[in-house]
Amino acid sequence: PTLGFQRVLQRAVYHVQSSGKKEVTGANVLVAIFGEKDSHAVYFLNQQDITRLDIVNYLSHGIAKLGEDGEQPSASDGEPKSEGGEGEAKGDALAEFATNLNEQARNGKIDPLVGRGDEIERTIQVLCRRRKNNPLYVGEAGVGKTAIAEGLAKRIVDNDVPEVLADAVIFSLDLGALVAGTKYRGDFEKRLKGVLAALKKVPNAVLFIDEIHTIIGAGSASGGTMDASNLIKPALSSGELRCIGSTTFQEYRGIFEKDRALARRFQKIDIVEPTVGETFEILQGLKPKYEAHHGVTYADDALQAAVDLSVKHIGDRLLPDKAI
């Protein structure tokens, strides 16, 4: 073995001993390689813009490095990408931290939206504005705020929207995945900036953030200087990003509305609880999906009973959630 190889092993053993562990793993050796600054291994890693900190972050916390454009650097610039986009999707910040609702609607994974025509039309009107084109659904838990956003994605796929929104793509942000593992300063900002940069590459993209009040303060606990709300404000004000949010009346008044700079960039749309009759129509629309899933047949009397009994006996939840 060469002297360099021996130094790498000695360095790895020293690191393991100093950390109180009893076993040297390949990960320890990989980190120790960076001590050989003049080696070919470090040269090739530097060519791919990979630092010792990137390796430590990935091995310890599973935090992959994202480029400025929202994608992870490829293994080789000249290497062809795998067919079907699998390699591309793996390195894409949108694929990692968001869900394409259009794709889900196209694959039949979204339940049909019954009713809510006025709310959908109002959403379309707001999205088509030049300024303040960000709808905010405000309503109690269980009234179907998320279902409206999913229903809009289904209408886009079915080509049942104005021409200006015909090619719109709705992405649902997974804020939990975005925050998970962001231990070091700047990790959260880098991830969110990667998502925003990737969104800019998608023509007519719309970002849906469920429980949008949670973006206020999200990421600041990881040592970053800015939370998610401060990071998306510039994109919202410049018109580069269109966003649909949802929250409850309590969270809107207690948290969201207090951030005036953020609240004024959204158009509030109240989502009220549907009536008993509207809920019955919603259950009729959902009936085929549930019949196929459970392998049973629902009579209209059973649907009406589900609505009536839920109204009578379940007081802590709202229609249509409690009837479903």
ZIGI-V931731 format. One record per helix or strand. SS is the DSSP state (hx for helix, st for strand). FROM is the first residue (numbers start at 1). TO is the last residue. Records with the same first field share a line. If there is no record, write none. Layout:
# ZIGI-V931731
SS=FROM-TO + FROM-TO
This chain:
# ZIGI-V931731
hx=3-18 + 26-33 + 40-47 + 52-61 + 83-90 + 93-97 + 101-106 + 117-127 + 145-157 + 163-165 + 175-179 + 187-200 + 212-215 + 220-222 + 228-238 + 249-256 + 260-263 + 276-294 + 300-313
st=71-71 + 92-92 + 98-100 + 135-138 + 169-173 + 205-209 + 242-247 + 267-270
